[in-house]
Amino acid sequence: MKRKPICCFVGEKPQKFPWGYDEKWPDCIRLKEKLAFEIETMRQKGVKSFISNMAMGVELWAAEIVVSLKQ
């Protein structure tokens, strides 16, 4: 049986970044744009399942991007 590809997100918490919780900081915006690009690339390659534990920071941002792309 062929396994279906799954993507799981793991990343830093906001306090580990220079911008902290300021999501309007240019580097934070670039990080989210890069996440969106990589998530869309994975979707085009057939990944349909994305897993996040919803921790603040990269994991939550990635989950929000996945939900926005599904709408």
SEBA-673937 format. One record per residue: residue number from 1; y, z, x of N, C-alpha, C in turn. Coordinates in steps of 0.001 Angstrom, whole numbers, always signed. Layout:
BEGIN
+-----+---------+---------+---------+---------+---------+---------+---------+---------+---------+
:   n :     n_Y :     n_Z :     n_X :    ca_Y :    ca_Z :    ca_X :     c_Y :     c_Z :     c_X :
+-----+---------+---------+---------+---------+---------+---------+---------+---------+---------+
: NUM :       Y :       Z :       X :       Y :       Z :       X :       Y :       Z :       X :
...
+-----+---------+---------+---------+---------+---------+---------+---------+---------+---------+
END
This chain:
BEGIN
+-----+---------+---------+---------+---------+---------+---------+---------+---------+---------+
:   n :     n_Y :     n_Z :     n_X :    ca_Y :    ca_Z :    ca_X :     c_Y :     c_Z :     c_X :
+-----+---------+---------+---------+---------+---------+---------+---------+---------+---------+
:   1 :   -1179 :      +0 :    +851 :      +0 :      +0 :      +0 :   +1243 :      +0 :    +897 :
:   2 :   +2164 :    -886 :    +589 :   +3393 :   -1004 :   +1369 :   +4389 :     +84 :    +959 :
:   3 :   +4947 :    +772 :   +1945 :   +5919 :   +1826 :   +1664 :   +7306 :   +1223 :   +1458 :
:   4 :   +8051 :   +1845 :    +563 :   +9412 :   +1405 :    +303 :  +10358 :   +2135 :   +1258 :
:   5 :  +11333 :   +1405 :   +1819 :  +12263 :   +2060 :   +2752 :  +13179 :   +3051 :   +2034 :
:   6 :  +13443 :   +4164 :   +2699 :  +14309 :   +5222 :   +2179 :  +15332 :   +5571 :   +3255 :
:   7 :  +16538 :   +5870 :   +2844 :  +17592 :   +6314 :   +3767 :  +17945 :   +7761 :   +3446 :
:   8 :  +17989 :   +8572 :   +4478 :  +18359 :   +9983 :   +4332 :  +19594 :  +10241 :   +5183 :
:   9 :  +20570 :  +10943 :   +4620 :  +21819 :  +11207 :   +5331 :  +21822 :  +12590 :   +5955 :
:  10 :  +22243 :  +12641 :   +7214 :  +22423 :  +13893 :   +7947 :  +23705 :  +13736 :   +8739 :
:  11 :  +24562 :  +14744 :   +8704 :  +25804 :  +14602 :   +9448 :  +26569 :  +15901 :   +9579 :
:  12 :  +27713 :  +15773 :  +10198 :  +28557 :  +16930 :  +10489 :  +29281 :  +17445 :   +9246 :
:  13 :  +29614 :  +18718 :   +9316 :  +30419 :  +19366 :   +8276 :  +31897 :  +19118 :   +8592 :
:  14 :  +32778 :  +19200 :   +7602 :  +34201 :  +18894 :   +7818 :  +34840 :  +19676 :   +8963 :
:  15 :  +34494 :  +20942 :   +9122 :  +35133 :  +21750 :  +10154 :  +34812 :  +21268 :  +11571 :
:  16 :  +33816 :  +20401 :  +11725 :  +33463 :  +19851 :  +13040 :  +34343 :  +18663 :  +13431 :
:  17 :  +35071 :  +18104 :  +12474 :  +35933 :  +16959 :  +12736 :  +37366 :  +17414 :  +13000 :
:  18 :  +38119 :  +16642 :  +13796 :  +39518 :  +17016 :  +14066 :  +40363 :  +17101 :  +12796 :
:  19 :  +39996 :  +16333 :  +11770 :  +40779 :  +16310 :  +10539 :  +40349 :  +17378 :   +9543 :
:  20 :  +39276 :  +18079 :   +9819 :  +38839 :  +19145 :   +8917 :  +38553 :  +18622 :   +7523 :
:  21 :  +39265 :  +19150 :   +6543 :  +39044 :  +18778 :   +5140 :  +40019 :  +17711 :   +4637 :
:  22 :  +40865 :  +17181 :   +5515 :  +41872 :  +16181 :   +5128 :  +41249 :  +14787 :   +5107 :
:  23 :  +40769 :  +14386 :   +3934 :  +40097 :  +13093 :   +3800 :  +41066 :  +11914 :   +3851 :
:  24 :  +42355 :  +12159 :   +3923 :  +43341 :  +11072 :   +4029 :  +43677 :  +10763 :   +5494 :
:  25 :  +43117 :  +11547 :   +6413 :  +43305 :  +11330 :   +7842 :  +42717 :   +9948 :   +8196 :
:  26 :  +43423 :   +9119 :   +8981 :  +42937 :   +7759 :   +9283 :  +41518 :   +7699 :   +9852 :
:  27 :  +41146 :   +8626 :  +10719 :  +39792 :   +8608 :  +11277 :  +38743 :   +8918 :  +10212 :
:  28 :  +39078 :   +9760 :   +9265 :  +38157 :  +10058 :   +8168 :  +37981 :   +8817 :   +7289 :
:  29 :  +39052 :   +8144 :   +7030 :  +38989 :   +6913 :   +6229 :  +38126 :   +5876 :   +6932 :
:  30 :  +38297 :   +5723 :   +8248 :  +37479 :   +4770 :   +9009 :  +35997 :   +5160 :   +8984 :
:  31 :  +35718 :   +6442 :   +9086 :  +34327 :   +6908 :   +9028 :  +33707 :   +6556 :   +7684 :
:  32 :  +34441 :   +6781 :   +6613 :  +33914 :   +6463 :   +5284 :  +33722 :   +4956 :   +5108 :
:  33 :  +34638 :   +4161 :   +5668 :  +34491 :   +2705 :   +5598 :  +33238 :   +2259 :   +6351 :
:  34 :  +32992 :   +2862 :   +7507 :  +31796 :   +2543 :   +8289 :  +30538 :   +2966 :   +7534 :
:  35 :  +30564 :   +4120 :   +6931 :  +29426 :   +4565 :   +6111 :  +29155 :   +3569 :   +4980 :
:  36 :  +30205 :   +3151 :   +4298 :  +30054 :   +2201 :   +3187 :  +29459 :    +887 :   +3679 :
:  37 :  +29932 :    +423 :   +4831 :  +29407 :    -830 :   +5393 :  +27914 :    -692 :   +5697 :
:  38 :  +27537 :    +395 :   +6347 :  +26131 :    +597 :   +6717 :  +25242 :    +791 :   +5487 :
:  39 :  +25742 :   +1499 :   +4492 :  +24974 :   +1691 :   +3257 :  +24766 :    +354 :   +2559 :
:  40 :  +25805 :    -447 :   +2476 :  +25681 :   -1764 :   +1832 :  +24723 :   -2657 :   +2619 :
:  41 :  +24774 :   -2587 :   +3930 :  +23848 :   -3355 :   +4765 :  +22409 :   -2951 :   +4476 :
:  42 :  +22165 :   -1649 :   +4359 :  +20814 :   -1174 :   +4048 :  +20373 :   -1638 :   +2659 :
:  43 :  +21301 :   -1615 :   +1706 :  +20958 :   -2081 :    +355 :  +20541 :   -3546 :    +388 :
:  44 :  +21264 :   -4351 :   +1172 :  +20939 :   -5773 :   +1273 :  +19592 :   -6005 :   +1948 :
:  45 :  +19171 :   -5042 :   +2767 :  +17876 :   -5146 :   +3441 :  +16738 :   -4562 :   +2599 :
:  46 :  +17044 :   -4131 :   +1389 :  +16006 :   -3682 :    +473 :  +15881 :   -2186 :    +268 :
:  47 :  +16738 :   -1396 :    +907 :  +16680 :     +48 :    +686 :  +17239 :    +346 :    -697 :
:  48 :  +16446 :   +1017 :   -1510 :  +16882 :   +1344 :   -2867 :  +16967 :   +2843 :   -3096 :
:  49 :  +16394 :   +3629 :   -2194 :  +16393 :   +5084 :   -2331 :  +17213 :   +5717 :   -1213 :
:  50 :  +18152 :   +6545 :   -1615 :  +19011 :   +7258 :    -677 :  +18922 :   +8746 :    -996 :
:  51 :  +18772 :   +9552 :     +49 :  +18606 :  +10992 :    -129 :  +19722 :  +11729 :    +601 :
:  52 :  +20303 :  +12721 :     -78 :  +21321 :  +13572 :    +526 :  +21139 :  +14986 :     -15 :
:  53 :  +21347 :  +15987 :    +846 :  +21258 :  +17349 :    +329 :  +22610 :  +17820 :    -198 :
:  54 :  +23586 :  +16921 :    -183 :  +24912 :  +17140 :    -768 :  +25723 :  +18199 :     -22 :
:  55 :  +25422 :  +18423 :   +1256 :  +26235 :  +19336 :   +2057 :  +27616 :  +18722 :   +2259 :
:  56 :  +28621 :  +19557 :   +2333 :  +29984 :  +19063 :   +2535 :  +30044 :  +18258 :   +3832 :
:  57 :  +30867 :  +17227 :   +3833 :  +31042 :  +16387 :   +5007 :  +30331 :  +15060 :   +4852 :
:  58 :  +29749 :  +14585 :   +5939 :  +29144 :  +13256 :   +5978 :  +28119 :  +13067 :   +4865 :
:  59 :  +27301 :  +14061 :   +4605 :  +26245 :  +13914 :   +3609 :  +26814 :  +13711 :   +2198 :
:  60 :  +27814 :  +14461 :   +1855 :  +28436 :  +14310 :    +543 :  +29213 :  +13002 :    +457 :
:  61 :  +29944 :  +12656 :   +1520 :  +30681 :  +11387 :   +1510 :  +29736 :  +10212 :   +1330 :
:  62 :  +28604 :  +10229 :   +2029 :  +27631 :   +9148 :   +1906 :  +27078 :   +9080 :    +480 :
:  63 :  +26761 :  +10225 :    -100 :  +26250 :  +10251 :   -1473 :  +27288 :   +9686 :   -2449 :
:  64 :  +28538 :  +10038 :   -2263 :  +29602 :   +9511 :   -3129 :  +29703 :   +7993 :   -3003 :
:  65 :  +29536 :   +7489 :   -1801 :  +29586 :   +6041 :   -1591 :  +28409 :   +5358 :   -2292 :
:  66 :  +27218 :   +5923 :   -2167 :  +26049 :   +5358 :   -2835 :  +26277 :   +5286 :   -4341 :
:  67 :  +26774 :   +6359 :   -4926 :  +27017 :   +6376 :   -6372 :  +28063 :   +5330 :   -6738 :
:  68 :  +29130 :   +5221 :   -5961 :  +30179 :   +4242 :   -6283 :  +29675 :   +2816 :   -6177 :
:  69 :  +28766 :   +2534 :   -5247 :  +28224 :   +1187 :   -5109 :  +27256 :    +846 :   -6234 :
:  70 :  +26642 :   +1843 :   -6845 :  +25703 :   +1606 :   -7946 :  +26418 :   +1337 :   -9261 :
:  71 :  +27685 :   +1700 :   -9333 :  +28426 :   +1534 :  -10594 :  +28971 :    +144 :  -10735 :
+-----+---------+---------+---------+---------+---------+---------+---------+---------+---------+
END
